[in-house]
Amino acid sequence: MLLSYTRCGQVIEARQIGVLVENQMNEVFDLQWNREAVIEKQKSDPELARIYTGVEQGLPQPPWEEVAVSKESSKALWWQWARLAVREGLLCRRWESPDGTEVTWQVVIPGVLRHTFVMQVHGGMTGGHLGLAKTLEQVSRRAYWPTWRTDTAKSLKSWVPGHSNPKGIHPTKWG
């Protein structure tokens, strides 16, 4: 399937990436996630809800004055408004390689799911625990949120083998 998107007001046809996009979205949910649950979390996340609704309805980027009092992550997503889309119900961010040869749609992970997501990616598809560099690579292949690098490093630094939560920190406090 050939996709198109708008960049700087110009419609650009993407390469044959439809299957790749589908596969990447499926990879997120191969990690034992339910798509509908992620959609509901995105819609109810205090930082994502307004952005989700605006992007889903195709509204123009709101004026800065309306966003200036928001949290930093909401502001960061506001700056990327043109790169956001709701795809199959999920708020996603379009990433394009500097040379334009690769386009990736990253699922925007809501705050309450970020730590769990990082730890599932860290565990790897084979059950082996990846180091920081490989975990960062795997997170960026599948997902995005404004503080993903620092959150990933914090999650791994606080990870204790055999425990689901890092050193007594509840996952909902991450993000």
SEBA-395174 format. One record per atom (N, C-alpha, C, O): residue number from 1; residue in three letters; x, y, z. Coordinates in steps of 0.02 Angstrom, whole numbers. Layout:
SEBA-395174
n, res, px, py, pz
NUM, ALA, X, Y, Z
...
end
This chain:
SEBA-395174
n, res, px, py, pz
1, MET, 42, -59, 0
1, MET, 0, 0, 0
1, MET, 45, 62, 0
1, MET, 91, 66, 40
2, LEU, 32, 109, -44
2, LEU, 71, 170, -48
2, LEU, 37, 224, -6
2, LEU, -22, 237, -15
3, LEU, 74, 254, 39
3, LEU, 47, 304, 84
3, LEU, 71, 373, 62
3, LEU, 122, 379, 28
4, SER, 35, 424, 82
4, SER, 58, 492, 70
4, SER, 49, 531, 134
4, SER, 9, 514, 177
5, TYR, 88, 584, 141
5, TYR, 83, 627, 199
5, TYR, 101, 698, 178
5, TYR, 129, 708, 124
6, THR, 87, 745, 221
6, THR, 100, 815, 205
6, THR, 160, 839, 245
6, THR, 165, 827, 305
7, ARG, 206, 872, 211
7, ARG, 264, 902, 244
7, ARG, 272, 972, 215
7, ARG, 277, 981, 155
8, CYS, 274, 1021, 259
8, CYS, 280, 1091, 239
8, CYS, 227, 1110, 187
8, CYS, 241, 1146, 139
9, GLY, 166, 1085, 197
9, GLY, 111, 1102, 154
9, GLY, 110, 1066, 87
9, GLY, 67, 1080, 45
10, GLN, 157, 1021, 76
10, GLN, 162, 985, 13
10, GLN, 147, 911, 24
10, GLN, 174, 881, 70
11, VAL, 104, 883, -18
11, VAL, 88, 812, -12
11, VAL, 145, 772, -42
11, VAL, 165, 783, -99
12, ILE, 171, 725, -3
12, ILE, 228, 683, -24
12, ILE, 206, 611, -21
12, ILE, 177, 589, 28
13, GLU, 219, 573, -74
13, GLU, 204, 502, -73
13, GLU, 262, 465, -41
13, GLU, 320, 474, -61
14, ALA, 246, 425, 8
14, ALA, 298, 386, 41
14, ALA, 311, 323, 1
14, ALA, 271, 303, -41
15, ARG, 368, 292, 13
15, ARG, 384, 230, -21
15, ARG, 338, 174, 3
15, ARG, 293, 187, 43
16, GLN, 346, 115, -20
16, GLN, 303, 58, 0
16, GLN, 315, 43, 73
16, GLN, 351, -4, 90
17, ILE, 284, 81, 117
17, ILE, 296, 72, 188
17, ILE, 235, 47, 226
17, ILE, 239, 35, 286
18, GLY, 180, 37, 192
18, GLY, 120, 16, 226
18, GLY, 128, -47, 267
18, GLY, 105, -50, 324
19, VAL, 161, -97, 239
19, VAL, 172, -160, 275
19, VAL, 219, -148, 334
19, VAL, 209, -176, 388
20, LEU, 270, -106, 324
20, LEU, 318, -91, 377
20, LEU, 282, -58, 435
20, LEU, 293, -76, 493
21, VAL, 240, -8, 421
21, VAL, 202, 27, 473
21, VAL, 159, -23, 511
21, VAL, 159, -22, 573
22, GLU, 124, -66, 476
22, GLU, 82, -116, 507
22, GLU, 123, -162, 552
22, GLU, 103, -177, 609
23, ASN, 180, -184, 528
23, ASN, 223, -228, 567
23, ASN, 248, -193, 630
23, ASN, 251, -224, 683
24, GLN, 267, -130, 624
24, GLN, 292, -94, 682
24, GLN, 238, -86, 735
24, GLN, 251, -93, 794
25, MET, 177, -71, 714
25, MET, 122, -65, 761
25, MET, 109, -132, 795
25, MET, 97, -136, 855
26, ASN, 112, -185, 755
26, ASN, 102, -252, 783
26, ASN, 156, -270, 832
26, ASN, 143, -305, 881
27, GLU, 218, -248, 821
27, GLU, 273, -262, 867
27, GLU, 258, -234, 936
27, GLU, 273, -266, 987
28, VAL, 228, -175, 939
28, VAL, 211, -145, 1003
28, VAL, 164, -192, 1040
28, VAL, 170, -201, 1101
29, PHE, 116, -221, 1004
29, PHE, 66, -261, 1036
29, PHE, 86, -334, 1043
29, PHE, 52, -373, 1076
30, ASP, 142, -354, 1011
30, ASP, 170, -420, 1024
30, ASP, 194, -424, 1096
30, ASP, 204, -479, 1123
31, LEU, 202, -367, 1127
31, LEU, 227, -364, 1196
31, LEU, 169, -372, 1245
31, LEU, 171, -344, 1300
32, GLN, 118, -409, 1226
32, GLN, 61, -426, 1268
32, GLN, 19, -365, 1286
32, GLN, -6, -359, 1342
33, TRP, 11, -319, 1239
33, TRP, -29, -260, 1250
33, TRP, -94, -266, 1210
33, TRP, -96, -298, 1158
34, ASN, -145, -235, 1235
34, ASN, -209, -234, 1201
34, ASN, -217, -165, 1169
34, ASN, -216, -114, 1204
35, ARG, -226, -164, 1103
35, ARG, -231, -101, 1066
35, ARG, -285, -55, 1095
35, ARG, -273, 5, 1104
36, GLU, -343, -82, 1109
36, GLU, -398, -41, 1135
36, GLU, -380, -10, 1202
36, GLU, -399, 47, 1216
37, ALA, -345, -47, 1244
37, ALA, -325, -21, 1309
37, ALA, -275, 37, 1301
37, ALA, -279, 87, 1337
38, VAL, -230, 31, 1253
38, VAL, -181, 85, 1241
38, VAL, -218, 147, 1214
38, VAL, -203, 203, 1234
39, ILE, -266, 137, 1170
39, ILE, -305, 193, 1143
39, ILE, -341, 228, 1200
39, ILE, -341, 290, 1204
40, GLU, -372, 190, 1245
40, GLU, -408, 221, 1301
40, GLU, -361, 259, 1346
40, GLU, -378, 313, 1371
41, LYS, -301, 231, 1358
41, LYS, -251, 266, 1400
41, LYS, -228, 330, 1366
41, LYS, -218, 381, 1399
42, GLN, -220, 329, 1300
42, GLN, -201, 390, 1264
42, GLN, -255, 443, 1271
42, GLN, -241, 501, 1284
43, LYS, -318, 422, 1264
43, LYS, -374, 469, 1267
43, LYS, -383, 498, 1337
43, LYS, -408, 554, 1344
44, SER, -364, 461, 1388
44, SER, -374, 484, 1457
44, SER, -311, 514, 1488
44, SER, -315, 540, 1544
45, ASP, -254, 509, 1455
45, ASP, -192, 537, 1481
45, ASP, -197, 613, 1484
45, ASP, -213, 644, 1433
46, PRO, -182, 644, 1541
46, PRO, -190, 716, 1547
46, PRO, -146, 756, 1498
46, PRO, -164, 811, 1477
47, GLU, -89, 727, 1478
47, GLU, -44, 762, 1432
47, GLU, -62, 747, 1359
47, GLU, -46, 787, 1315
48, LEU, -94, 691, 1345
48, LEU, -107, 671, 1276
48, LEU, -179, 683, 1253
48, LEU, -191, 691, 1193
49, ALA, -226, 686, 1299
49, ALA, -297, 686, 1281
49, ALA, -315, 743, 1232
49, ALA, -347, 731, 1182
50, ARG, -294, 802, 1247
50, ARG, -311, 860, 1204
50, ARG, -277, 854, 1136
50, ARG, -307, 869, 1085
51, ILE, -215, 832, 1137
51, ILE, -178, 823, 1074
51, ILE, -210, 768, 1033
51, ILE, -219, 775, 972
52, TYR, -227, 712, 1065
52, TYR, -259, 656, 1031
52, TYR, -323, 680, 996
52, TYR, -333, 667, 937
53, THR, -365, 715, 1033
53, THR, -429, 738, 1006
53, THR, -418, 785, 947
53, THR, -451, 778, 895
54, GLY, -373, 833, 955
54, GLY, -360, 881, 901
54, GLY, -334, 848, 838
54, GLY, -356, 864, 783
55, VAL, -286, 802, 846
55, VAL, -258, 767, 788
55, VAL, -310, 722, 757
55, VAL, -316, 720, 695
56, GLU, -348, 686, 798
56, GLU, -399, 641, 772
56, GLU, -452, 678, 731
56, GLU, -475, 654, 680
57, GLN, -470, 737, 754
57, GLN, -522, 776, 720
57, GLN, -494, 819, 664
57, GLN, -532, 854, 630
58, GLY, -428, 816, 653
58, GLY, -397, 854, 599
58, GLY, -397, 929, 611
58, GLY, -395, 968, 564
59, LEU, -398, 948, 675
59, LEU, -398, 1019, 691
59, LEU, -329, 1050, 679
59, LEU, -278, 1014, 682
60, PRO, -326, 1115, 666
60, PRO, -261, 1147, 659
60, PRO, -226, 1150, 727
60, PRO, -258, 1144, 780
61, GLN, -161, 1158, 726
61, GLN, -122, 1164, 787
61, GLN, -149, 1222, 828
61, GLN, -157, 1277, 802
62, PRO, -164, 1210, 893
62, PRO, -191, 1264, 933
62, PRO, -140, 1320, 942
62, PRO, -80, 1308, 936
63, PRO, -163, 1381, 958
63, PRO, -115, 1436, 969
63, PRO, -70, 1421, 1029
63, PRO, -91, 1387, 1076
64, TRP, -9, 1446, 1026
64, TRP, 39, 1434, 1080
64, TRP, 12, 1456, 1148
64, TRP, 25, 1424, 1198
65, GLU, -25, 1510, 1149
65, GLU, -52, 1536, 1212
65, GLU, -93, 1483, 1248
65, GLU, -96, 1483, 1310
66, GLU, -126, 1439, 1212
66, GLU, -167, 1387, 1243
66, GLU, -125, 1330, 1270
66, GLU, -147, 1292, 1313
67, VAL, -64, 1324, 1245
67, VAL, -21, 1268, 1264
67, VAL, 34, 1290, 1313
67, VAL, 62, 1248, 1348
68, ALA, 49, 1353, 1315
68, ALA, 105, 1379, 1354
68, ALA, 103, 1360, 1428
68, ALA, 155, 1352, 1460
69, VAL, 44, 1352, 1456
69, VAL, 37, 1334, 1527
69, VAL, 37, 1259, 1539
69, VAL, 33, 1237, 1596
70, SER, 42, 1219, 1485
70, SER, 42, 1146, 1491
70, SER, 109, 1119, 1514
70, SER, 158, 1156, 1518
71, LYS, 110, 1055, 1529
71, LYS, 172, 1022, 1548
71, LYS, 220, 1020, 1489
71, LYS, 200, 1028, 1431
72, GLU, 284, 1010, 1504
72, GLU, 336, 1011, 1453
72, GLU, 324, 959, 1398
72, GLU, 336, 973, 1339
73, SER, 301, 900, 1416
73, SER, 290, 849, 1365
73, SER, 233, 868, 1318
73, SER, 236, 852, 1258
74, SER, 182, 901, 1344
74, SER, 128, 925, 1300
74, SER, 154, 977, 1251
74, SER, 136, 978, 1193
75, LYS, 198, 1021, 1277
75, LYS, 228, 1072, 1234
75, LYS, 271, 1040, 1180
75, LYS, 270, 1061, 1122
76, ALA, 309, 989, 1199
76, ALA, 352, 955, 1150
76, ALA, 310, 922, 1095
76, ALA, 330, 925, 1037
77, LEU, 255, 893, 1113
77, LEU, 210, 863, 1063
77, LEU, 177, 917, 1020
77, LEU, 166, 906, 960
78, TRP, 161, 974, 1050
78, TRP, 132, 1029, 1012
78, TRP, 178, 1050, 956
78, TRP, 156, 1063, 900
79, TRP, 243, 1054, 971
79, TRP, 293, 1074, 920
79, TRP, 295, 1024, 863
79, TRP, 316, 1041, 808
80, GLN, 274, 962, 875
80, GLN, 276, 910, 824
80, GLN, 208, 895, 794
80, GLN, 198, 843, 763
81, TRP, 161, 941, 802
81, TRP, 92, 932, 780
81, TRP, 87, 903, 709
81, TRP, 48, 857, 696
82, ALA, 127, 930, 662
82, ALA, 123, 908, 592
82, ALA, 148, 836, 583
82, ALA, 133, 805, 532
83, ARG, 184, 810, 631
83, ARG, 211, 742, 627
83, ARG, 166, 691, 662
83, ARG, 183, 632, 665
84, LEU, 110, 714, 690
84, LEU, 66, 669, 728
84, LEU, 6, 649, 685
84, LEU, -18, 688, 643
85, ALA, -17, 588, 696
85, ALA, -76, 563, 661
85, ALA, -108, 509, 705
85, ALA, -74, 477, 745
86, VAL, -173, 501, 697
86, VAL, -207, 445, 730
86, VAL, -214, 391, 677
86, VAL, -248, 400, 627
87, ARG, -180, 335, 689
87, ARG, -178, 279, 642
87, ARG, -207, 218, 676
87, ARG, -182, 196, 728
88, GLU, -259, 190, 647
88, GLU, -293, 132, 676
88, GLU, -312, 146, 749
88, GLU, -309, 101, 791
89, GLY, -332, 208, 763
89, GLY, -353, 227, 830
89, GLY, -298, 249, 876
89, GLY, -312, 275, 930
90, LEU, -235, 240, 857
90, LEU, -179, 256, 900
90, LEU, -147, 322, 880
90, LEU, -137, 335, 821
91, LEU, -130, 363, 930
91, LEU, -92, 423, 917
91, LEU, -20, 403, 902
91, LEU, 12, 370, 943
92, CYS, 4, 422, 843
92, CYS, 71, 403, 821
92, CYS, 110, 464, 799
92, CYS, 81, 516, 781
93, ARG, 175, 458, 799
93, ARG, 220, 511, 776
93, ARG, 259, 485, 716
93, ARG, 285, 429, 717
94, ARG, 263, 525, 663
94, ARG, 300, 506, 604
94, ARG, 373, 526, 612
94, ARG, 389, 584, 625
95, TRP, 417, 477, 605
95, TRP, 489, 489, 606
95, TRP, 515, 475, 535
95, TRP, 498, 424, 505
96, GLU, 555, 519, 511
96, GLU, 585, 511, 444
96, GLU, 660, 516, 451
96, GLU, 685, 561, 484
97, SER, 696, 470, 419
97, SER, 769, 472, 421
97, SER, 793, 536, 387
97, SER, 759, 563, 344
98, PRO, 851, 561, 407
98, PRO, 877, 623, 378
98, PRO, 881, 623, 301
98, PRO, 871, 675, 270
99, ASP, 894, 565, 271
99, ASP, 898, 563, 198
99, ASP, 831, 549, 166
99, ASP, 826, 546, 104
100, GLY, 779, 540, 206
100, GLY, 711, 531, 180
100, GLY, 697, 462, 153
100, GLY, 645, 452, 122
101, THR, 741, 414, 164
101, THR, 730, 347, 136
101, THR, 689, 302, 182
101, THR, 666, 249, 160
102, GLU, 681, 322, 244
102, GLU, 644, 279, 291
102, GLU, 593, 321, 329
102, GLU, 609, 375, 354
103, VAL, 532, 296, 333
103, VAL, 479, 328, 373
103, VAL, 455, 276, 423
103, VAL, 440, 219, 405
104, THR, 450, 296, 486
104, THR, 427, 252, 538
104, THR, 372, 287, 577
104, THR, 378, 346, 594
105, TRP, 318, 251, 591
105, TRP, 265, 278, 634
105, TRP, 275, 249, 703
105, TRP, 272, 188, 712
106, GLN, 286, 292, 752
106, GLN, 298, 272, 821
106, GLN, 234, 284, 861
106, GLN, 206, 339, 858
107, VAL, 213, 236, 899
107, VAL, 155, 244, 942
107, VAL, 175, 290, 1000
107, VAL, 226, 279, 1032
108, VAL, 134, 340, 1015
108, VAL, 147, 385, 1072
108, VAL, 120, 349, 1134
108, VAL, 60, 340, 1142
109, ILE, 166, 331, 1178
109, ILE, 148, 291, 1237
109, ILE, 125, 338, 1293
109, ILE, 161, 385, 1310
110, PRO, 65, 326, 1322
110, PRO, 41, 368, 1377
110, PRO, 84, 357, 1440
110, PRO, 115, 305, 1449
111, GLY, 85, 407, 1483
111, GLY, 127, 407, 1542
111, GLY, 120, 344, 1586
111, GLY, 171, 318, 1609
112, VAL, 60, 320, 1597
112, VAL, 50, 264, 1642
112, VAL, 77, 198, 1614
112, VAL, 86, 150, 1652
113, LEU, 92, 196, 1549
113, LEU, 117, 134, 1519
113, LEU, 191, 136, 1503
113, LEU, 219, 85, 1481
114, ARG, 224, 192, 1512
114, ARG, 293, 200, 1488
114, ARG, 342, 154, 1522
114, ARG, 382, 121, 1489
115, HIS, 340, 151, 1588
115, HIS, 388, 107, 1623
115, HIS, 378, 34, 1603
115, HIS, 426, -2, 1590
116, THR, 316, 13, 1602
116, THR, 301, -57, 1584
116, THR, 325, -71, 1513
116, THR, 353, -123, 1500
117, PHE, 313, -24, 1468
117, PHE, 335, -32, 1398
117, PHE, 410, -40, 1395
117, PHE, 435, -85, 1362
118, VAL, 446, 4, 1429
118, VAL, 520, 1, 1428
118, VAL, 544, -66, 1455
118, VAL, 589, -96, 1426
119, MET, 515, -89, 1509
119, MET, 538, -151, 1539
119, MET, 521, -211, 1494
119, MET, 559, -260, 1493
120, GLN, 466, -208, 1458
120, GLN, 450, -263, 1411
120, GLN, 499, -263, 1353
120, GLN, 521, -316, 1332
121, VAL, 515, -204, 1328
121, VAL, 564, -200, 1274
121, VAL, 632, -222, 1299
121, VAL, 668, -257, 1264
122, HIS, 650, -202, 1359
122, HIS, 715, -220, 1389
122, HIS, 721, -296, 1395
122, HIS, 776, -324, 1386
123, GLY, 666, -329, 1410
123, GLY, 667, -402, 1416
123, GLY, 678, -436, 1349
123, GLY, 698, -494, 1347
124, GLY, 666, -401, 1295
124, GLY, 677, -428, 1229
124, GLY, 626, -481, 1210
124, GLY, 593, -509, 1253
125, MET, 621, -493, 1146
125, MET, 574, -543, 1121
125, MET, 595, -613, 1139
125, MET, 554, -659, 1140
126, THR, 659, -623, 1154
126, THR, 685, -689, 1170
126, THR, 692, -700, 1245
126, THR, 712, -754, 1267
127, GLY, 677, -649, 1285
127, GLY, 683, -655, 1357
127, GLY, 750, -632, 1383
127, GLY, 759, -627, 1444
128, GLY, 799, -618, 1339
128, GLY, 864, -593, 1362
128, GLY, 858, -518, 1375
128, GLY, 823, -483, 1339
129, HIS, 892, -495, 1426
129, HIS, 888, -425, 1444
129, HIS, 939, -385, 1404
129, HIS, 999, -397, 1408
130, LEU, 913, -336, 1367
130, LEU, 955, -294, 1325
130, LEU, 989, -240, 1367
130, LEU, 963, -221, 1419
131, GLY, 1047, -216, 1345
131, GLY, 1080, -161, 1377
131, GLY, 1046, -95, 1359
131, GLY, 996, -95, 1323
132, LEU, 1072, -40, 1385
132, LEU, 1041, 25, 1374
132, LEU, 1038, 43, 1300
132, LEU, 986, 63, 1275
133, ALA, 1093, 36, 1264
133, ALA, 1095, 56, 1193
133, ALA, 1044, 17, 1151
133, ALA, 1008, 47, 1111
134, LYS, 1041, -48, 1161
134, LYS, 994, -89, 1122
134, LYS, 922, -76, 1143
134, LYS, 876, -77, 1102
135, THR, 912, -64, 1207
135, THR, 844, -48, 1230
135, THR, 821, 18, 1200
135, THR, 764, 24, 1178
136, LEU, 865, 69, 1200
136, LEU, 848, 134, 1169
136, LEU, 830, 124, 1096
136, LEU, 782, 153, 1071
137, GLU, 869, 84, 1062
137, GLU, 856, 71, 990
137, GLU, 788, 38, 981
137, GLU, 750, 57, 936
138, GLN, 772, -11, 1022
138, GLN, 709, -47, 1016
138, GLN, 649, -4, 1035
138, GLN, 596, -8, 1005
139, VAL, 658, 39, 1086
139, VAL, 604, 85, 1104
139, VAL, 590, 132, 1046
139, VAL, 532, 142, 1028
140, SER, 643, 161, 1017
140, SER, 634, 210, 964
140, SER, 605, 179, 900
140, SER, 573, 214, 861
141, ARG, 616, 115, 889
141, ARG, 586, 81, 831
141, ARG, 511, 74, 838
141, ARG, 475, 72, 787
142, ARG, 486, 72, 900
142, ARG, 416, 57, 911
142, ARG, 375, 116, 936
142, ARG, 316, 121, 920
143, ALA, 406, 159, 975
143, ALA, 366, 208, 1012
143, ALA, 401, 274, 1020
143, ALA, 461, 282, 1005
144, TYR, 363, 323, 1045
144, TYR, 390, 389, 1058
144, TYR, 351, 422, 1115
144, TYR, 291, 411, 1122
145, TRP, 386, 461, 1154
145, TRP, 358, 511, 1199
145, TRP, 415, 559, 1212
145, TRP, 473, 539, 1206
146, PRO, 402, 621, 1230
146, PRO, 455, 672, 1232
146, PRO, 514, 655, 1277
146, PRO, 570, 676, 1263
147, THR, 504, 619, 1331
147, THR, 560, 604, 1377
147, THR, 582, 531, 1373
147, THR, 606, 504, 1422
148, TRP, 574, 500, 1315
148, TRP, 586, 428, 1309
148, TRP, 657, 408, 1326
148, TRP, 668, 356, 1357
149, ARG, 706, 448, 1307
149, ARG, 776, 429, 1321
149, ARG, 791, 429, 1396
149, ARG, 818, 381, 1422
150, THR, 772, 483, 1430
150, THR, 787, 486, 1502
150, THR, 744, 437, 1541
150, THR, 769, 406, 1589
151, ASP, 681, 428, 1522
151, ASP, 639, 379, 1556
151, ASP, 665, 308, 1548
151, ASP, 664, 268, 1595
152, THR, 690, 292, 1488
152, THR, 718, 226, 1476
152, THR, 779, 215, 1519
152, THR, 786, 163, 1551
153, ALA, 824, 264, 1521
153, ALA, 884, 258, 1563
153, ALA, 866, 251, 1637
153, ALA, 897, 210, 1672
154, LYS, 818, 289, 1661
154, LYS, 796, 284, 1731
154, LYS, 767, 215, 1745
154, LYS, 782, 186, 1797
155, SER, 726, 191, 1700
155, SER, 695, 125, 1710
155, SER, 748, 71, 1716
155, SER, 745, 28, 1760
156, LEU, 798, 73, 1671
156, LEU, 849, 21, 1672
156, LEU, 895, 28, 1732
156, LEU, 917, -22, 1761
157, LYS, 911, 89, 1751
157, LYS, 954, 101, 1808
157, LYS, 922, 76, 1873
157, LYS, 957, 51, 1917
158, SER, 856, 81, 1877
158, SER, 822, 62, 1938
158, SER, 797, -11, 1936
158, SER, 768, -35, 1985
159, TRP, 808, -46, 1880
159, TRP, 783, -114, 1872
159, TRP, 820, -162, 1918
159, TRP, 881, -161, 1923
160, VAL, 782, -204, 1953
160, VAL, 810, -256, 1996
160, VAL, 788, -323, 1967
160, VAL, 728, -335, 1962
161, PRO, 835, -368, 1948
161, PRO, 816, -432, 1920
161, PRO, 766, -469, 1966
161, PRO, 775, -472, 2027
162, GLY, 714, -496, 1934
162, GLY, 665, -535, 1972
162, GLY, 608, -494, 2000
162, GLY, 562, -522, 2030
163, HIS, 610, -428, 1991
163, HIS, 557, -385, 2017
163, HIS, 524, -350, 1958
163, HIS, 557, -329, 1911
164, SER, 458, -343, 1962
164, SER, 423, -310, 1907
164, SER, 427, -234, 1912
164, SER, 424, -200, 1860
165, ASN, 435, -207, 1972
165, ASN, 440, -134, 1980
165, ASN, 510, -116, 2005
165, ASN, 539, -153, 2045
166, PRO, 537, -60, 1983
166, PRO, 604, -41, 2003
166, PRO, 606, -15, 2074
166, PRO, 571, 33, 2090
167, LYS, 645, -45, 2116
167, LYS, 661, -22, 2183
167, LYS, 603, 14, 2218
167, LYS, 613, 69, 2246
168, GLY, 544, -16, 2217
168, GLY, 487, 10, 2253
168, GLY, 449, 66, 2219
168, GLY, 402, 94, 2247
169, ILE, 469, 84, 2157
169, ILE, 434, 138, 2122
169, ILE, 376, 108, 2083
169, ILE, 384, 61, 2045
170, HIS, 318, 136, 2094
170, HIS, 259, 112, 2058
170, HIS, 260, 138, 1987
170, HIS, 274, 197, 1977
171, PRO, 246, 97, 1936
171, PRO, 250, 118, 1865
171, PRO, 210, 180, 1849
171, PRO, 229, 217, 1803
172, THR, 154, 194, 1883
172, THR, 114, 252, 1865
172, THR, 149, 317, 1882
172, THR, 126, 370, 1861
173, LYS, 203, 315, 1920
173, LYS, 240, 377, 1937
173, LYS, 290, 396, 1882
173, LYS, 320, 449, 1886
174, TRP, 298, 353, 1832
174, TRP, 345, 369, 1778
174, TRP, 309, 407, 1724
174, TRP, 249, 398, 1713
175, GLY, 345, 451, 1691
175, GLY, 317, 487, 1634
175, GLY, 314, 558, 1646
175, GLY, 291, 596, 1603
end
